[in-house]
């Protein structure tokens, strides 16, 4: 039987990310705004932050994962689950599964301003209370798909057969593409995945409808059908982008502050346990 051709995805939305001043040492803006649970599923939100030491204090999470990408600067992190810390530099990623509960902090190194993207990924009910874990991914250690005029670094999922190292509870593709002017990269994705592209540097055209975008803009992927799909990306000037796509969880989302659960009752329990000091298992 002849295999059907992959659906070429359009870009359904292009938006400029605007950072607002939160304090003298912190500016932030939403790449994905919270509350659009069905549209963004399995993603909950993404924030772009420029911040210095003192912007955040130690804080808890439960029921979700955070994926932190360092654009520039250096971030030191610490968590109470493992009692360990580490340092992330430009291009590095930390994939933290909060699961049943962690307390952690992310602090720019002394005297530095860190520029980062943090994505929240929902966890399905069966894994909401899983044991927390950290997966730290150094940029230079990631597998790379090389082709004429382009390099595609694979953190999670795969790109034309090159697989990333991340262990996922929810199937997620995360790749960083560097594309020379005039070249085109095609990324394969299951048609069921929701996804988006963030432009780190340069400009280009995206999707089957050749939507134009440049540095600091986010593009939402159009529908991919029920089989396989592809996204075409062509560089105008030298282009560097991050592409994220994942399988929807399709479960109720109740989010309050740092906790993301399925019901109001579960949120109430999380806050109660945190106040009573029984939050960390």
C-alpha positions as CSV (number, residue, x, y, z in Angstrom):
1,X,0.0,0.0,0.0
2,X,1.4,3.4,-0.9
3,X,2.1,5.6,2.1
4,X,0.2,8.9,2.1
5,X,2.3,12.1,1.9
6,X,2.9,14.1,5.0
7,X,0.7,17.2,5.5
8,X,2.6,20.4,5.0
9,X,1.7,22.6,7.9
10,X,0.8,26.3,7.7
11,X,1.5,28.9,10.3
12,X,-1.8,30.0,12.0
13,X,-0.5,32.9,14.1
14,X,2.6,35.2,14.4
15,X,3.1,37.4,17.4
16,X,5.8,39.6,18.8
17,X,6.9,38.8,22.3
18,X,6.9,42.0,24.5
19,X,8.9,42.1,27.7
20,X,7.6,44.4,30.5
21,X,9.5,45.7,33.5
22,X,8.6,43.6,36.5
23,X,11.2,45.2,38.8
24,X,14.5,47.1,38.5
25,X,16.3,43.7,37.9
26,X,13.6,41.7,36.1
27,X,11.7,42.0,32.8
28,X,9.4,39.4,31.4
29,X,6.9,38.6,28.7
30,X,4.6,35.7,27.7
31,X,5.6,33.6,24.7
32,X,2.6,31.4,25.4
33,X,0.0,33.1,27.6
34,X,-1.5,30.9,30.4
35,X,-5.1,30.0,30.3
36,X,-5.3,28.7,26.7
37,X,-5.2,25.2,27.9
38,X,-6.9,23.4,25.0
39,X,-5.2,25.4,22.3
40,X,-1.7,25.0,23.7
41,X,-2.1,21.4,25.1
42,X,0.3,19.8,26.3
43,X,2.0,23.2,26.9
44,X,0.7,25.4,29.7
45,X,2.7,28.6,29.3
46,X,6.1,29.9,28.3
47,X,7.8,33.0,29.7
48,X,10.8,35.0,28.4
49,X,12.8,36.5,31.2
50,X,15.7,38.8,31.6
51,X,16.7,38.8,35.3
52,X,19.5,39.3,37.8
53,X,20.1,37.6,41.2
54,X,17.3,38.4,43.6
55,X,14.5,38.3,41.1
56,X,13.2,35.0,42.3
57,X,13.3,33.2,45.7
58,X,13.0,29.5,46.3
59,X,9.5,28.3,45.3
60,X,7.5,25.0,44.9
61,X,6.0,23.2,41.9
62,X,3.7,20.2,41.5
63,X,2.0,18.4,38.6
64,X,4.0,19.7,35.7
65,X,7.5,20.0,34.1
66,X,9.6,23.1,33.5
67,X,11.9,23.3,30.5
68,X,14.4,26.1,30.8
69,X,16.5,27.3,27.8
70,X,19.3,29.8,28.5
71,X,19.6,32.3,25.7
72,X,22.5,34.2,27.3
73,X,24.2,34.6,30.7
74,X,24.5,31.9,33.3
75,X,21.9,30.3,35.7
76,X,22.7,28.5,38.9
77,X,20.0,26.2,40.1
78,X,19.3,24.3,43.3
79,X,16.5,22.0,44.5
80,X,15.5,20.5,47.8
81,X,14.6,17.1,46.2
82,X,18.2,16.1,45.3
83,X,20.0,18.6,47.4
84,X,22.2,19.4,44.4
85,X,22.8,22.3,42.2
86,X,24.3,23.0,38.8
87,X,25.1,25.7,36.3
88,X,23.4,26.3,32.9
89,X,25.1,28.4,30.2
90,X,24.0,29.7,26.8
91,X,22.2,27.0,24.8
92,X,21.9,24.6,27.7
93,X,18.5,23.2,28.8
94,X,17.2,22.0,32.2
95,X,14.2,19.7,32.0
96,X,12.7,19.5,35.5
97,X,9.8,17.1,36.3
98,X,8.2,18.6,39.4
99,X,5.8,15.6,39.8
100,X,4.7,15.1,43.4
101,X,6.6,18.3,44.4
102,X,9.9,20.1,44.5
103,X,11.2,23.4,45.8
104,X,13.9,25.0,43.7
105,X,15.4,28.2,42.6
106,X,17.1,29.5,39.5
107,X,19.6,32.3,40.1
108,X,21.8,34.2,37.6
109,X,25.5,34.0,38.6
110,X,26.7,37.0,40.5
111,X,26.9,40.2,38.5
112,X,25.2,38.6,35.4
113,X,21.9,39.2,33.7
114,X,20.4,35.9,32.5
115,X,18.1,35.8,29.4
116,X,16.0,32.6,29.3
117,X,12.9,30.9,28.1
118,X,10.9,28.7,30.5
119,X,8.2,26.4,29.1
120,X,5.7,24.6,31.4
121,X,4.6,21.1,30.1
122,X,1.5,19.5,31.6
123,X,1.7,16.0,33.1
124,X,-1.2,13.6,32.6
125,X,-3.1,12.5,35.7
126,X,-1.3,9.2,35.9
127,X,2.1,11.0,36.3
128,X,1.0,14.1,38.2
129,X,2.5,12.7,41.4
130,X,5.5,10.9,39.9
131,X,8.9,11.1,41.6
132,X,10.6,14.5,40.8
133,X,13.7,14.4,38.5
134,X,16.1,16.8,36.8
135,X,17.6,16.3,33.3
136,X,20.3,18.7,32.5
137,X,21.3,19.0,28.9
138,X,24.5,20.7,27.8
139,X,24.3,22.2,24.4
140,X,27.6,20.7,23.2
141,X,26.5,17.2,24.2
142,X,23.3,17.1,22.1
143,X,22.9,15.0,18.9
144,X,22.9,17.1,15.8
145,X,21.3,16.5,12.4
146,X,23.6,18.0,9.8
147,X,22.5,18.9,6.3
148,X,23.5,21.5,3.7
149,X,23.3,25.0,5.2
150,X,21.8,23.8,8.5
151,X,22.3,22.2,11.8
152,X,19.4,20.8,13.9
153,X,20.2,20.1,17.5
154,X,17.8,17.6,19.1
155,X,17.0,17.9,22.8
156,X,13.8,15.9,22.8
157,X,11.9,13.8,20.3
158,X,13.5,13.4,16.9
159,X,14.3,15.2,13.7
160,X,14.5,13.0,10.5
161,X,15.7,10.0,12.5
162,X,18.1,11.8,14.9
163,X,16.8,11.3,18.4
164,X,17.3,13.4,21.5
165,X,18.2,12.1,25.0
166,X,15.3,13.3,27.1
167,X,13.1,10.8,28.9
168,X,9.5,12.1,28.4
169,X,6.2,11.5,30.2
170,X,4.5,13.4,27.4
171,X,5.9,13.0,23.9
172,X,7.6,16.3,23.1
173,X,9.9,17.4,20.2
174,X,12.3,20.2,21.1
175,X,14.9,21.2,18.5
176,X,17.2,24.2,17.9
177,X,17.8,25.0,14.3
178,X,20.6,27.1,12.9
179,X,20.0,27.8,9.2
180,X,22.3,29.7,6.7
181,X,20.7,32.4,4.4
182,X,18.6,30.9,1.6
183,X,18.5,27.4,2.9
184,X,15.4,25.4,4.0
185,X,14.9,22.9,6.8
186,X,12.0,20.5,7.0
187,X,11.0,19.2,10.4
188,X,8.9,16.1,10.7
189,X,6.1,15.8,13.3
190,X,3.1,13.6,14.1
191,X,0.1,15.4,12.7
192,X,-1.6,15.3,16.2
193,X,1.1,17.4,17.8
194,X,0.5,21.0,18.8
195,X,3.5,23.2,18.4
196,X,5.2,26.5,18.0
197,X,8.4,28.2,16.9
198,X,10.4,30.9,18.6
199,X,12.8,33.0,16.6
200,X,16.1,33.6,18.5
201,X,18.0,35.3,15.8
202,X,17.5,36.4,12.2
203,X,14.5,36.2,10.0
204,X,12.8,33.8,7.5
205,X,9.6,32.4,6.2
206,X,7.8,29.6,7.9
207,X,5.2,26.9,7.0
208,X,3.4,26.1,3.8
209,X,1.9,29.6,3.7
210,X,5.4,31.2,4.0
211,X,4.6,33.4,7.0
212,X,7.3,35.9,7.6
213,X,8.9,36.3,11.1
214,X,12.0,37.6,12.8
215,X,13.9,37.7,16.1
216,X,11.6,37.9,19.1
217,X,8.5,36.5,17.4
218,X,6.6,33.3,18.1
219,X,4.7,31.3,15.5
220,X,1.9,28.8,16.2
221,X,1.7,25.8,13.9
222,X,-1.5,25.1,12.0
223,X,-3.3,21.7,12.0
224,X,-1.3,18.7,11.0
225,X,-4.0,16.1,10.1
226,X,-4.2,12.6,11.5
227,X,-1.0,11.1,10.0
228,X,2.5,12.6,9.6
229,X,3.2,16.2,9.1
230,X,6.1,18.5,8.1
231,X,7.1,22.1,8.8
232,X,9.3,24.0,6.3
233,X,11.5,26.8,7.6
234,X,13.6,29.0,5.2
235,X,16.2,31.4,6.3
236,X,16.3,35.0,5.0
237,X,19.3,36.2,7.0
238,X,21.1,33.7,9.2
239,X,18.4,32.1,11.3
240,X,18.3,30.4,14.7
241,X,15.0,29.1,16.0
242,X,13.6,26.8,18.7
243,X,10.7,24.5,17.7
244,X,8.6,22.8,20.4
245,X,5.7,20.4,19.6
246,X,3.9,17.8,21.7
247,X,1.1,15.3,22.0
248,X,-2.0,16.8,23.7
249,X,-2.8,15.4,27.1
250,X,-6.6,16.2,26.7
251,X,-7.3,16.3,30.5
252,X,-8.8,19.0,32.7
253,X,-6.3,21.7,33.8
254,X,-6.7,23.5,37.1
255,X,-3.7,25.8,37.7
256,X,-3.1,28.0,40.7
257,X,0.3,29.7,41.1
258,X,3.0,27.1,40.8
259,X,0.7,24.0,41.0
260,X,-1.0,22.4,38.0
261,X,-3.5,19.6,38.7
262,X,-6.8,18.1,37.4
263,X,-9.2,19.3,40.1
264,X,-9.7,22.2,42.5
265,X,-9.5,19.6,45.4
266,X,-6.0,18.6,44.3
267,X,-4.9,22.2,44.2
268,X,-6.3,22.8,47.7
269,X,-4.4,19.8,49.0
270,X,-1.2,21.0,47.4
271,X,-1.4,24.4,49.1
272,X,-2.4,22.9,52.4
273,X,0.5,20.4,52.3
274,X,2.9,23.3,51.4
275,X,1.7,25.4,54.3
276,X,1.8,22.5,56.8
277,X,5.4,21.4,55.7
278,X,4.3,18.0,54.3
279,X,4.6,19.0,50.7
280,X,7.9,17.2,49.9
281,X,7.5,13.5,49.9
